[in-house]
Amino acid sequence: MAAACPAIYALSLSSLSFLLLSTISQLASDFSQFISKNL
């Protein structure tokens, strides 16, 4: 069981970073649309 802990930790870390990246890209696209509307 102890060998599975680092794997679970790495998996959750990678999924968290993926979630963060997708959220940031979504925010960036929303922001660019907002800027282009106001120009």
C-alpha positions as CSV (number, residue, x, y, z in Angstrom):
1,M,0.0,0.0,0.0
2,A,2.9,2.4,0.7
3,A,4.1,2.1,-2.9
4,A,0.7,3.3,-4.2
5,C,0.8,6.6,-2.2
6,P,3.4,8.4,-4.3
7,A,1.5,7.4,-7.5
8,I,-1.8,8.7,-6.1
9,Y,-0.1,11.9,-5.0
10,A,1.5,12.4,-8.4
11,L,-1.8,11.6,-10.1
12,S,-3.8,14.2,-8.0
13,L,-1.0,16.7,-8.5
14,S,-1.1,16.3,-12.3
15,S,-4.9,16.5,-12.4
16,L,-4.8,19.6,-10.2
17,S,-2.2,21.3,-12.5
18,F,-4.3,20.4,-15.6
19,L,-7.4,21.9,-13.9
20,L,-5.4,25.1,-13.1
21,L,-4.1,25.4,-16.7
22,S,-7.5,25.0,-18.2
23,T,-9.0,27.5,-15.8
24,I,-6.2,30.0,-16.7
25,S,-6.6,29.5,-20.4
26,Q,-10.4,30.0,-20.1
27,L,-9.9,33.2,-18.1
28,A,-7.4,34.4,-20.7
29,S,-9.8,33.8,-23.6
30,D,-12.6,35.5,-21.7
31,F,-10.3,38.5,-20.9
32,S,-9.2,38.8,-24.6
33,Q,-12.9,38.7,-25.7
34,F,-13.7,41.4,-23.2
35,I,-10.8,43.6,-24.4
36,S,-11.7,43.2,-28.1
37,K,-15.3,44.1,-27.4
38,N,-14.3,47.3,-25.6
39,L,-11.8,48.5,-28.2
